[in-house]
């Protein structure tokens, strides 16, 4: 799954992706950027 890294300013493949539920009940994907190690969130159901 791809996400946008704010530090690198480009789309990257999310490493160690996990599906999480946010406080408002919506689903999101949480993972790590393989380049810089920053946490990446992608809102929406993981495919």
N, CA, C and O atoms as a Maestro MAE file, in Angstrom:
{
 s_m_m2io_version
 :::
 2.0.0
}

f_m_ct {
 s_m_title
 :::
 protein
 m_atom[188] {
  # First column is atom index #
  i_m_mmod_type
  r_m_x_coord
  r_m_y_coord
  r_m_z_coord
  i_m_residue_number
  s_m_chain_name
  s_m_pdb_residue_name
  s_m_pdb_atom_name
  i_m_atomic_number
  :::
  1 25 0.838 -1.177 0.000 1 A "UNK " " N  " 7
  2 3 0.000 0.000 0.000 1 A "UNK " " CA " 6
  3 2 0.883 1.239 0.000 1 A "UNK " " C  " 6
  4 15 1.893 1.287 0.702 1 A "UNK " " O  " 8
  5 25 0.507 2.227 -0.777 2 A "UNK " " N  " 7
  6 3 1.272 3.460 -0.879 2 A "UNK " " CA " 6
  7 2 0.684 4.551 -0.007 2 A "UNK " " C  " 6
  8 15 -0.529 4.626 0.192 2 A "UNK " " O  " 8
  9 25 1.561 5.394 0.509 3 A "UNK " " N  " 7
  10 3 1.162 6.562 1.277 3 A "UNK " " CA " 6
  11 2 2.090 7.712 0.957 3 A "UNK " " C  " 6
  12 15 3.109 7.525 0.292 3 A "UNK " " O  " 8
  13 25 1.746 8.902 1.426 4 A "UNK " " N  " 7
  14 3 2.543 10.097 1.142 4 A "UNK " " CA " 6
  15 2 3.381 10.437 2.362 4 A "UNK " " C  " 6
  16 15 2.839 10.649 3.447 4 A "UNK " " O  " 8
  17 25 4.688 10.492 2.198 5 A "UNK " " N  " 7
  18 3 5.601 10.861 3.274 5 A "UNK " " CA " 6
  19 2 5.749 12.383 3.268 5 A "UNK " " C  " 6
  20 15 6.193 12.959 2.275 5 A "UNK " " O  " 8
  21 25 5.383 13.031 4.365 6 A "UNK " " N  " 7
  22 3 5.468 14.482 4.455 6 A "UNK " " CA " 6
  23 2 6.906 14.968 4.554 6 A "UNK " " C  " 6
  24 15 7.210 16.082 4.127 6 A "UNK " " O  " 8
  25 25 7.790 14.156 5.106 7 A "UNK " " N  " 7
  26 3 9.189 14.544 5.236 7 A "UNK " " CA " 6
  27 2 9.918 14.479 3.893 7 A "UNK " " C  " 6
  28 15 10.682 15.380 3.549 7 A "UNK " " O  " 8
  29 25 9.674 13.401 3.134 8 A "UNK " " N  " 7
  30 3 10.322 13.211 1.832 8 A "UNK " " CA " 6
  31 2 9.556 13.887 0.698 8 A "UNK " " C  " 6
  32 15 10.098 14.067 -0.392 8 A "UNK " " O  " 8
  33 25 8.313 14.258 0.942 9 A "UNK " " N  " 7
  34 3 7.438 14.910 -0.041 9 A "UNK " " CA " 6
  35 2 7.251 14.071 -1.308 9 A "UNK " " C  " 6
  36 15 7.331 14.581 -2.425 9 A "UNK " " O  " 8
  37 25 6.997 12.762 -1.106 10 A "UNK " " N  " 7
  38 3 6.689 11.891 -2.231 10 A "UNK " " CA " 6
  39 2 5.954 10.650 -1.757 10 A "UNK " " C  " 6
  40 15 5.946 10.334 -0.567 10 A "UNK " " O  " 8
  41 25 5.330 9.944 -2.709 11 A "UNK " " N  " 7
  42 3 4.625 8.715 -2.389 11 A "UNK " " CA " 6
  43 2 5.632 7.588 -2.206 11 A "UNK " " C  " 6
  44 15 6.569 7.437 -2.990 11 A "UNK " " O  " 8
  45 25 5.420 6.804 -1.160 12 A "UNK " " N  " 7
  46 3 6.296 5.669 -0.884 12 A "UNK " " CA " 6
  47 2 5.450 4.470 -0.489 12 A "UNK " " C  " 6
  48 15 4.289 4.625 -0.109 12 A "UNK " " O  " 8
  49 25 6.018 3.289 -0.577 13 A "UNK " " N  " 7
  50 3 5.363 2.070 -0.133 13 A "UNK " " CA " 6
  51 2 5.420 2.022 1.401 13 A "UNK " " C  " 6
  52 15 6.498 2.145 1.983 13 A "UNK " " O  " 8
  53 25 4.271 1.844 2.050 14 A "UNK " " N  " 7
  54 3 4.222 1.836 3.515 14 A "UNK " " CA " 6
  55 2 4.800 0.519 4.029 14 A "UNK " " C  " 6
  56 15 4.377 -0.558 3.609 14 A "UNK " " O  " 8
  57 25 5.766 0.614 4.937 15 A "UNK " " N  " 7
  58 3 6.418 -0.543 5.538 15 A "UNK " " CA " 6
  59 2 5.723 -0.848 6.867 15 A "UNK " " C  " 6
  60 15 5.351 0.081 7.584 15 A "UNK " " O  " 8
  61 25 5.541 -2.113 7.208 16 A "UNK " " N  " 7
  62 3 4.890 -2.560 8.446 16 A "UNK " " CA " 6
  63 2 3.491 -1.959 8.594 16 A "UNK " " C  " 6
  64 15 3.142 -1.454 9.661 16 A "UNK " " O  " 8
  65 25 2.693 -2.012 7.530 17 A "UNK " " N  " 7
  66 3 1.355 -1.417 7.537 17 A "UNK " " CA " 6
  67 2 0.412 -2.193 8.457 17 A "UNK " " C  " 6
  68 15 0.368 -3.423 8.438 17 A "UNK " " O  " 8
  69 25 -0.343 -1.437 9.265 18 A "UNK " " N  " 7
  70 3 -1.341 -2.005 10.172 18 A "UNK " " CA " 6
  71 2 -2.623 -1.205 10.024 18 A "UNK " " C  " 6
  72 15 -2.589 0.016 9.871 18 A "UNK " " O  " 8
  73 25 -3.762 -1.902 10.071 19 A "UNK " " N  " 7
  74 3 -5.035 -1.209 10.009 19 A "UNK " " CA " 6
  75 2 -5.420 -0.791 11.432 19 A "UNK " " C  " 6
  76 15 -5.415 -1.610 12.351 19 A "UNK " " O  " 8
  77 25 -5.753 0.488 11.600 20 A "UNK " " N  " 7
  78 3 -6.124 1.020 12.906 20 A "UNK " " CA " 6
  79 2 -7.463 1.749 12.795 20 A "UNK " " C  " 6
  80 15 -7.885 2.130 11.704 20 A "UNK " " O  " 8
  81 25 -8.126 1.938 13.944 21 A "UNK " " N  " 7
  82 3 -9.360 2.697 14.000 21 A "UNK " " CA " 6
  83 2 -9.081 4.006 14.714 21 A "UNK " " C  " 6
  84 15 -8.536 4.016 15.818 21 A "UNK " " O  " 8
  85 25 -9.457 5.117 14.078 22 A "UNK " " N  " 7
  86 3 -9.230 6.430 14.675 22 A "UNK " " CA " 6
  87 2 -10.300 6.711 15.728 22 A "UNK " " C  " 6
  88 15 -11.255 5.946 15.865 22 A "UNK " " O  " 8
  89 25 -10.142 7.807 16.471 23 A "UNK " " N  " 7
  90 3 -11.077 8.160 17.533 23 A "UNK " " CA " 6
  91 2 -12.507 8.326 17.041 23 A "UNK " " C  " 6
  92 15 -13.452 8.019 17.769 23 A "UNK " " O  " 8
  93 25 -12.676 8.808 15.815 24 A "UNK " " N  " 7
  94 3 -14.015 9.023 15.274 24 A "UNK " " CA " 6
  95 2 -14.626 7.757 14.681 24 A "UNK " " C  " 6
  96 15 -15.738 7.805 14.157 24 A "UNK " " O  " 8
  97 25 -13.928 6.634 14.753 25 A "UNK " " N  " 7
  98 3 -14.452 5.358 14.296 25 A "UNK " " CA " 6
  99 2 -14.084 4.988 12.876 25 A "UNK " " C  " 6
  100 15 -14.375 3.872 12.445 25 A "UNK " " O  " 8
  101 25 -13.454 5.880 12.132 26 A "UNK " " N  " 7
  102 3 -13.072 5.586 10.761 26 A "UNK " " CA " 6
  103 2 -11.782 4.766 10.732 26 A "UNK " " C  " 6
  104 15 -10.958 4.835 11.644 26 A "UNK " " O  " 8
  105 25 -11.633 3.990 9.660 27 A "UNK " " N  " 7
  106 3 -10.450 3.147 9.513 27 A "UNK " " CA " 6
  107 2 -9.310 3.920 8.862 27 A "UNK " " C  " 6
  108 15 -9.535 4.817 8.050 27 A "UNK " " O  " 8
  109 25 -8.099 3.564 9.227 28 A "UNK " " N  " 7
  110 3 -6.900 4.167 8.655 28 A "UNK " " CA " 6
  111 2 -5.797 3.114 8.623 28 A "UNK " " C  " 6
  112 15 -5.889 2.080 9.285 28 A "UNK " " O  " 8
  113 25 -4.771 3.389 7.856 29 A "UNK " " N  " 7
  114 3 -3.598 2.528 7.785 29 A "UNK " " CA " 6
  115 2 -2.418 3.284 8.360 29 A "UNK " " C  " 6
  116 15 -2.172 4.436 8.002 29 A "UNK " " O  " 8
  117 25 -1.690 2.634 9.253 30 A "UNK " " N  " 7
  118 3 -0.540 3.248 9.905 30 A "UNK " " CA " 6
  119 2 0.684 2.407 9.583 30 A "UNK " " C  " 6
  120 15 0.637 1.177 9.621 30 A "UNK " " O  " 8
  121 25 1.782 3.086 9.264 31 A "UNK " " N  " 7
  122 3 3.009 2.368 8.940 31 A "UNK " " CA " 6
  123 2 4.208 3.277 9.046 31 A "UNK " " C  " 6
  124 15 4.142 4.352 9.642 31 A "UNK " " O  " 8
  125 25 5.314 2.832 8.458 32 A "UNK " " N  " 7
  126 3 6.580 3.555 8.550 32 A "UNK " " CA " 6
  127 2 7.113 3.786 7.143 32 A "UNK " " C  " 6
  128 15 6.989 2.923 6.274 32 A "UNK " " O  " 8
  129 25 7.709 4.957 6.925 33 A "UNK " " N  " 7
  130 3 8.362 5.262 5.654 33 A "UNK " " CA " 6
  131 2 9.669 4.464 5.582 33 A "UNK " " C  " 6
  132 15 10.471 4.521 6.514 33 A "UNK " " O  " 8
  133 25 9.896 3.722 4.490 34 A "UNK " " N  " 7
  134 3 11.125 2.929 4.382 34 A "UNK " " CA " 6
  135 2 12.386 3.776 4.184 34 A "UNK " " C  " 6
  136 15 13.493 3.290 4.415 34 A "UNK " " O  " 8
  137 25 12.234 5.031 3.760 35 A "UNK " " N  " 7
  138 3 13.392 5.884 3.494 35 A "UNK " " CA " 6
  139 2 13.872 6.581 4.761 35 A "UNK " " C  " 6
  140 15 15.051 6.505 5.107 35 A "UNK " " O  " 8
  141 25 12.941 7.274 5.464 36 A "UNK " " N  " 7
  142 3 13.360 8.105 6.597 36 A "UNK " " CA " 6
  143 2 12.882 7.588 7.954 36 A "UNK " " C  " 6
  144 15 13.358 8.064 8.985 36 A "UNK " " O  " 8
  145 25 11.952 6.626 7.983 37 A "UNK " " N  " 7
  146 3 11.491 6.066 9.246 37 A "UNK " " CA " 6
  147 2 10.365 6.840 9.922 37 A "UNK " " C  " 6
  148 15 10.001 6.531 11.056 37 A "UNK " " O  " 8
  149 25 9.807 7.842 9.241 38 A "UNK " " N  " 7
  150 3 8.712 8.627 9.782 38 A "UNK " " CA " 6
  151 2 7.422 7.823 9.739 38 A "UNK " " C  " 6
  152 15 7.218 7.026 8.823 38 A "UNK " " O  " 8
  153 25 6.545 8.024 10.727 39 A "UNK " " N  " 7
  154 3 5.250 7.361 10.742 39 A "UNK " " CA " 6
  155 2 4.356 7.960 9.666 39 A "UNK " " C  " 6
  156 15 4.292 9.180 9.509 39 A "UNK " " O  " 8
  157 25 3.658 7.088 8.917 40 A "UNK " " N  " 7
  158 3 2.755 7.501 7.852 40 A "UNK " " CA " 6
  159 2 1.352 7.009 8.198 40 A "UNK " " C  " 6
  160 15 1.166 5.857 8.588 40 A "UNK " " O  " 8
  161 25 0.363 7.904 8.050 41 A "UNK " " N  " 7
  162 3 -1.036 7.542 8.193 41 A "UNK " " CA " 6
  163 2 -1.714 7.748 6.865 41 A "UNK " " C  " 6
  164 15 -1.486 8.752 6.190 41 A "UNK " " O  " 8
  165 25 -2.559 6.790 6.483 42 A "UNK " " N  " 7
  166 3 -3.377 6.937 5.293 42 A "UNK " " CA " 6
  167 2 -4.805 6.661 5.720 42 A "UNK " " C  " 6
  168 15 -5.130 5.558 6.160 42 A "UNK " " O  " 8
  169 25 -5.654 7.664 5.589 43 A "UNK " " N  " 7
  170 3 -7.041 7.531 6.018 43 A "UNK " " CA " 6
  171 2 -7.801 6.746 4.957 43 A "UNK " " C  " 6
  172 15 -7.646 6.990 3.761 43 A "UNK " " O  " 8
  173 25 -8.613 5.812 5.400 44 A "UNK " " N  " 7
  174 3 -9.411 4.978 4.505 44 A "UNK " " CA " 6
  175 2 -9.089 3.511 4.728 44 A "UNK " " C  " 6
  176 15 -8.048 3.156 5.281 44 A "UNK " " O  " 8
  177 25 -10.001 2.679 4.286 45 A "UNK " " N  " 7
  178 3 -9.854 1.244 4.468 45 A "UNK " " CA " 6
  179 2 -8.712 0.700 3.613 45 A "UNK " " C  " 6
  180 15 -8.577 1.061 2.444 45 A "UNK " " O  " 8
  181 25 -7.903 -0.156 4.193 46 A "UNK " " N  " 7
  182 3 -6.792 -0.774 3.466 46 A "UNK " " CA " 6
  183 2 -7.346 -1.808 2.497 46 A "UNK " " C  " 6
  184 15 -8.254 -2.565 2.837 46 A "UNK " " O  " 8
  185 25 -6.800 -1.835 1.301 47 A "UNK " " N  " 7
  186 3 -7.279 -2.788 0.304 47 A "UNK " " CA " 6
  187 2 -6.486 -4.068 0.335 47 A "UNK " " C  " 6
  188 15 -6.758 -4.982 -0.443 47 A "UNK " " O  " 8
  :::
 }
 m_bond[187] {
  # First column is bond index #
  i_m_from
  i_m_to
  i_m_order
  :::
  1 1 2 1
  2 2 3 1
  3 3 4 2
  4 3 5 1
  5 5 6 1
  6 6 7 1
  7 7 8 2
  8 7 9 1
  9 9 10 1
  10 10 11 1
  11 11 12 2
  12 11 13 1
  13 13 14 1
  14 14 15 1
  15 15 16 2
  16 15 17 1
  17 17 18 1
  18 18 19 1
  19 19 20 2
  20 19 21 1
  21 21 22 1
  22 22 23 1
  23 23 24 2
  24 23 25 1
  25 25 26 1
  26 26 27 1
  27 27 28 2
  28 27 29 1
  29 29 30 1
  30 30 31 1
  31 31 32 2
  32 31 33 1
  33 33 34 1
  34 34 35 1
  35 35 36 2
  36 35 37 1
  37 37 38 1
  38 38 39 1
  39 39 40 2
  40 39 41 1
  41 41 42 1
  42 42 43 1
  43 43 44 2
  44 43 45 1
  45 45 46 1
  46 46 47 1
  47 47 48 2
  48 47 49 1
  49 49 50 1
  50 50 51 1
  51 51 52 2
  52 51 53 1
  53 53 54 1
  54 54 55 1
  55 55 56 2
  56 55 57 1
  57 57 58 1
  58 58 59 1
  59 59 60 2
  60 59 61 1
  61 61 62 1
  62 62 63 1
  63 63 64 2
  64 63 65 1
  65 65 66 1
  66 66 67 1
  67 67 68 2
  68 67 69 1
  69 69 70 1
  70 70 71 1
  71 71 72 2
  72 71 73 1
  73 73 74 1
  74 74 75 1
  75 75 76 2
  76 75 77 1
  77 77 78 1
  78 78 79 1
  79 79 80 2
  80 79 81 1
  81 81 82 1
  82 82 83 1
  83 83 84 2
  84 83 85 1
  85 85 86 1
  86 86 87 1
  87 87 88 2
  88 87 89 1
  89 89 90 1
  90 90 91 1
  91 91 92 2
  92 91 93 1
  93 93 94 1
  94 94 95 1
  95 95 96 2
  96 95 97 1
  97 97 98 1
  98 98 99 1
  99 99 100 2
  100 99 101 1
  101 101 102 1
  102 102 103 1
  103 103 104 2
  104 103 105 1
  105 105 106 1
  106 106 107 1
  107 107 108 2
  108 107 109 1
  109 109 110 1
  110 110 111 1
  111 111 112 2
  112 111 113 1
  113 113 114 1
  114 114 115 1
  115 115 116 2
  116 115 117 1
  117 117 118 1
  118 118 119 1
  119 119 120 2
  120 119 121 1
  121 121 122 1
  122 122 123 1
  123 123 124 2
  124 123 125 1
  125 125 126 1
  126 126 127 1
  127 127 128 2
  128 127 129 1
  129 129 130 1
  130 130 131 1
  131 131 132 2
  132 131 133 1
  133 133 134 1
  134 134 135 1
  135 135 136 2
  136 135 137 1
  137 137 138 1
  138 138 139 1
  139 139 140 2
  140 139 141 1
  141 141 142 1
  142 142 143 1
  143 143 144 2
  144 143 145 1
  145 145 146 1
  146 146 147 1
  147 147 148 2
  148 147 149 1
  149 149 150 1
  150 150 151 1
  151 151 152 2
  152 151 153 1
  153 153 154 1
  154 154 155 1
  155 155 156 2
  156 155 157 1
  157 157 158 1
  158 158 159 1
  159 159 160 2
  160 159 161 1
  161 161 162 1
  162 162 163 1
  163 163 164 2
  164 163 165 1
  165 165 166 1
  166 166 167 1
  167 167 168 2
  168 167 169 1
  169 169 170 1
  170 170 171 1
  171 171 172 2
  172 171 173 1
  173 173 174 1
  174 174 175 1
  175 175 176 2
  176 175 177 1
  177 177 178 1
  178 178 179 1
  179 179 180 2
  180 179 181 1
  181 181 182 1
  182 182 183 1
  183 183 184 2
  184 183 185 1
  185 185 186 1
  186 186 187 1
  187 187 188 2
  :::
 }
}
